[in-house]
């Protein structure tokens, strides 16, 4: 694995961890996510469109 591939792997790993922390917002039996929460999750999914490593990422702010 090249350094660039490792960097994107680590970025996706952290992104997935942050998404997993908020999965309960969108579970089918609760489904009470606010627009801000949904926007946060979308921003996390879109993070690899601009960032290529943990060093150049700007993480979105997690809503309460």
Order of alpha helices (4+ residues) and beta strands (2+ residues): alpha-alpha
